[in-house]
Amino acid sequence: MLSMGLFVLVIVLMIALVWVLARTNSWRTNHKVLQENLDHARIKLAEYEAKTDDLNYELTQLRVQSSGLKTELNKFKKYQDICDIEQYVMSRQLQADNFVEVTKLNASIMIEDIKAYIERVKDYVNQYQKQALFDVDEQARVKLQSYYKQAEEQHRLQEVVAALEHKVHGYPTVLNVSGNTLVHQLIENYSEHDAAHRLAQIRAQIQTAQDHNQVASCNYVDDSRRHSTIELLSMAFNTKADLYLAQLNGHNLAEMLQALQDDFVLINYKGIDLSQAMIQQSYLDLRLEELKFTAILKQLQQQQTGSKQRQHA
């Protein structure tokens, strides 16, 4: 029994010893860890203290600089009013510049608006004037229509009577214009070759007018009747124009011009009964120009002939 008790006691002691040894190792491990943490904390503390010293040094330097700046500020404090004035002037100058720019912009916009308004007023005035003139003209036409037609008819009859008198009584000598006078007047602008070239152009225009049915006009609706009437008037007028061209000499140009104009008036007067058939004014002008330049060339030819005869004599 005693041996058994001792054995149990030994086992218990051994277990206790193992537990004590395990705890001791754990404490040693914890102690080592704590020691390492402590050393690390001491290092951090040392670094913190070093940084604190640096910060304190910098703080001291800043305090010294602040003191110096305060001293300098006290020196310039008496000029603070001047600085305030300068700042105020700069502020007011900036406001003035902004006001000037805004004023310029508003003025520009106002000028453009005024210009547009003036243009609208001008357009309105022009339209009003045109409408007023149109209204006055229409009123005059309505009120004076009958008188206007009578005056127009009377003027046409006077032209017809004058043309008939010329045909019946002949052309007075006062219509004769010296060929030399007309030649001198036209040769100032045209040399001999220019006159011939101009005459060729006129005859080409006459031919073009004839080819394009621009000699006369007529209001007949029926094409056949209209073309026949136009052809009849054109033939009658061209026959007269060719006749006067053949009779032209250096002394009867004015007579031939007046005769062709009289035929123009008489043919157009007769054409009234043929649905307002008439020779075109533009075609008359071409045939008159043809007579004038033909007279120039004939006069030049006569002058050359006379000069040659004098040389042979």
C-alpha positions in Angstrom: 0.0 0.0 0.0 2.8 2.3 0.9 4.6 1.6 -2.4 1.4 2.3 -4.3 0.9 5.6 -2.5 4.5 6.6 -3.3 4.0 5.7 -6.9 1.0 7.8 -7.2 2.7 10.6 -5.4 5.7 10.4 -7.8 3.4 10.5 -10.8 1.5 13.5 -9.4 4.8 15.2 -8.7 6.0 14.4 -12.2 2.8 15.8 -13.7 3.2 18.9 -11.6 6.8 19.3 -12.7 5.8 19.0 -16.3 3.1 21.6 -15.9 5.5 23.9 -14.1 8.1 23.5 -16.8 5.4 24.2 -19.5 4.2 27.3 -17.7 7.8 28.4 -17.2 8.5 28.1 -21.0 5.3 30.0 -21.7 6.2 32.7 -19.3 9.7 32.9 -20.9 8.2 33.1 -24.4 5.7 35.8 -23.2 8.5 37.6 -21.5 10.6 37.6 -24.6 7.7 38.9 -26.7 7.0 41.6 -24.1 10.7 42.5 -24.1 10.8 42.8 -27.9 7.6 44.9 -27.8 9.2 47.0 -25.1 12.4 47.5 -27.1 10.3 48.4 -30.2 8.3 50.8 -28.2 11.5 52.4 -26.8 12.8 52.7 -30.4 9.6 54.4 -31.5 9.7 56.6 -28.5 13.2 57.6 -29.3 12.2 58.4 -32.9 9.2 60.4 -31.6 11.4 62.3 -29.2 13.8 63.0 -32.1 11.0 64.3 -34.3 9.6 66.2 -31.4 13.0 67.9 -31.0 13.1 68.7 -34.7 9.6 70.1 -34.5 10.5 72.2 -31.5 13.5 73.5 -33.3 11.5 74.4 -36.3 8.8 75.9 -34.1 11.5 78.0 -32.5 12.8 79.1 -35.9 9.2 80.0 -36.9 8.7 82.0 -33.7 11.9 83.9 -34.5 10.8 84.5 -38.1 7.4 85.6 -36.8 9.0 88.0 -34.4 11.1 89.4 -37.2 8.0 89.7 -39.5 6.1 91.4 -36.7 8.9 93.9 -36.4 9.0 94.5 -40.1 5.2 94.8 -40.1 5.3 97.4 -37.4 7.7 99.4 -39.6 5.3 99.3 -42.6 2.1 99.6 -40.5 2.1 103.4 -41.0 1.8 102.8 -44.7 -1.3 100.7 -44.4 -3.6 103.6 -45.3 -1.7 104.1 -48.5 -2.0 100.4 -49.3 -5.7 100.6 -48.6 -6.0 103.6 -50.9 -4.2 101.8 -53.7 -6.4 98.7 -53.3 -9.4 101.0 -53.4 -8.2 102.8 -56.5 -7.5 99.4 -58.2 -11.0 98.2 -57.3 -12.6 101.4 -58.6 -10.5 101.3 -61.8 -11.6 97.7 -62.4 -15.2 98.8 -61.9 -14.8 101.7 -64.2 -13.2 99.5 -66.9 -16.1 97.0 -66.6 -18.6 99.9 -66.8 -16.9 101.3 -69.9 -16.9 97.9 -71.6 -20.6 97.3 -70.7 -21.4 100.8 -72.0 -19.5 100.2 -75.3 -21.4 96.9 -75.7 -24.8 98.5 -75.0 -23.9 101.4 -77.3 -23.0 99.1 -80.1 -26.2 97.1 -79.7 -28.2 100.4 -79.6 -26.5 101.6 -82.8 -27.3 98.4 -84.6 -30.9 98.7 -83.4 -31.1 102.3 -84.6 -29.6 101.4 -88.0 -32.1 98.5 -88.4 -34.9 100.9 -87.4 -33.7 103.5 -89.9 -33.6 100.9 -92.7 -37.1 99.8 -91.8 -38.3 103.4 -91.8 -36.6 103.9 -95.2 -38.2 100.8 -96.6 -41.6 102.0 -95.2 -41.1 105.4 -96.7 -40.1 104.0 -100.1 -43.0 101.6 -100.1 -45.4 104.4 -99.1 -44.0 106.7 -101.8 -44.3 104.0 -104.4 -47.8 103.1 -103.3 -48.8 106.8 -103.2 -47.5 107.4 -106.7 -49.2 104.3 -107.9 -52.5 105.4 -106.3 -52.2 108.9 -107.7 -51.4 107.5 -111.2 -54.3 105.1 -111.0 -56.6 107.9 -109.9 -55.3 110.1 -112.7 -55.8 107.3 -115.2 -59.4 106.7 -114.0 -60.3 110.4 -114.0 -58.4 111.3 -117.2 -58.8 108.1 -119.1 -61.1 109.5 -121.7 -59.1 112.7 -122.1 -55.8 110.7 -122.3 -57.2 108.5 -125.1 -58.4 111.6 -126.9 -55.1 113.3 -126.6 -53.2 110.2 -127.7 -55.5 109.8 -130.7 -55.2 113.5 -131.6 -51.4 113.3 -131.4 -51.4 110.2 -133.6 -53.7 111.9 -136.1 -51.4 114.9 -136.2 -48.4 112.7 -137.0 -50.5 111.0 -139.7 -51.6 114.3 -141.2 -48.0 115.6 -141.2 -46.8 112.4 -143.0 -49.6 112.7 -145.6 -48.7 116.3 -146.2 -45.1 115.3 -146.8 -46.2 112.6 -149.2 -48.6 115.0 -151.1 -46.6 118.2 -151.2 -43.1 116.7 -151.2 -40.3 117.4 -148.7 -39.3 121.1 -148.3 -35.8 122.1 -148.8 -35.4 123.0 -145.1 -35.3 119.2 -144.4 -32.2 118.9 -146.6 -29.1 118.7 -144.6 -25.7 119.1 -146.3 -24.0 115.8 -146.7 -20.7 117.4 -145.7 -22.2 118.6 -142.4 -23.5 115.2 -141.5 -20.3 113.5 -142.6 -18.1 115.8 -140.5 -20.3 115.2 -137.5 -20.1 111.4 -137.7 -16.5 111.1 -139.0 -15.2 112.7 -135.8 -16.0 109.3 -134.1 -15.6 106.9 -137.1 -12.8 106.5 -139.6 -13.7 105.3 -143.1 -13.1 101.7 -142.1 -15.0 102.0 -138.9 -18.0 103.4 -140.8 -18.0 100.4 -143.2 -17.6 98.0 -140.3 -20.5 99.7 -138.4 -22.7 99.5 -141.5 -22.0 95.8 -141.9 -23.0 95.3 -138.3 -26.2 97.2 -138.8 -27.1 95.2 -141.9 -26.4 92.0 -140.0 -28.8 93.2 -137.2 -31.4 94.0 -139.9 -31.0 90.5 -141.3 -31.3 88.9 -137.8 -34.5 90.9 -137.1 -36.0 89.7 -140.3 -35.0 86.1 -139.7 -36.4 86.1 -136.2 -39.7 87.9 -137.0 -38.7 91.0 -135.1 -39.7 93.5 -137.8 -43.4 93.9 -136.9 -46.0 92.6 -134.5 -49.7 91.8 -134.6 -52.4 90.8 -132.1 -54.4 88.4 -134.3 -55.0 85.1 -132.4 -54.9 83.0 -135.6 -51.3 82.2 -136.5 -51.8 82.2 -140.2 -53.6 85.5 -140.2 -51.0 87.1 -137.9 -48.0 85.9 -139.9 -49.6 87.1 -143.1 -50.3 90.5 -141.7 -46.8 90.8 -140.3 -45.3 89.7 -143.6 -47.4 92.3 -145.5 -46.4 95.2 -143.3 -42.7 94.1 -143.3 -42.7 93.9 -147.1 -44.3 97.3 -147.5 -41.9 99.0 -145.0 -38.7 97.2 -146.3 -39.7 98.1 -149.9 -39.8 101.8 -148.9 -36.5 101.5 -147.0 -34.8 99.8 -149.9 -36.1 102.5 -152.3 -34.8 105.4 -150.1 -31.5 103.6 -149.8 -31.2 103.4 -153.6 -32.1 107.0 -154.0 -29.7 108.2 -151.3 -27.0 110.7 -152.3 -24.8 113.2 -150.5 -27.5 115.8 -150.4 -30.9 114.2 -149.6 -30.1 112.2 -146.4 -32.5 114.3 -144.2 -35.3 113.9 -146.8 -34.8 110.1 -147.0 -34.8 109.9 -143.2 -38.0 111.9 -142.9 -39.6 109.9 -145.7 -38.9 106.6 -143.9 -40.2 107.9 -140.6 -43.4 109.1 -142.4 -43.9 105.7 -143.9 -43.4 104.2 -140.4 -46.2 106.5 -139.1 -48.6 105.8 -142.0 -48.1 102.0 -142.0 -48.6 101.7 -138.3 -51.7 103.9 -138.5 -53.2 101.6 -141.1 -52.1 98.6 -139.0 -54.5 99.7 -136.1 -57.3 98.3 -138.2 -55.4 95.0 -138.5 -55.5 94.1 -134.9 -52.9 96.6 -133.8 -50.3 95.5 -136.4 -47.2 97.7 -136.3 -43.6 98.0 -137.4 -41.3 97.8 -134.4 -39.5 101.0 -133.3 -36.2 99.1 -132.9 -36.4 98.0 -136.6 -37.1 101.6 -137.7 -34.0 102.7 -135.8 -31.9 100.1 -137.6 -33.1 101.2 -141.0 -32.4 104.8 -140.2 -28.9 104.0 -139.0 -28.4 102.1 -142.2 -29.3 105.2 -144.2 -26.9 107.4 -142.2 -23.9 105.2 -142.5 -24.6 104.5 -146.1 -24.6 108.3 -146.7 -21.2 108.5 -145.0 -19.7 105.9 -147.2 -21.1 107.4 -150.3 -19.8 110.8 -149.3 -16.4 109.3 -148.7 -16.6 107.5 -152.1 -17.5 110.8 -153.8 -14.6 112.6 -152.0 -12.2 109.9 -153.2 -13.6 110.1 -156.8 -13.3 113.9 -156.8 -9.7 113.7 -155.5 -8.7 111.3 -158.2 -10.3 113.4 -160.9 -8.4 116.5 -159.7 -5.2 114.6 -159.7 -5.7 113.4 -163.3 -6.7 117.0 -164.3 
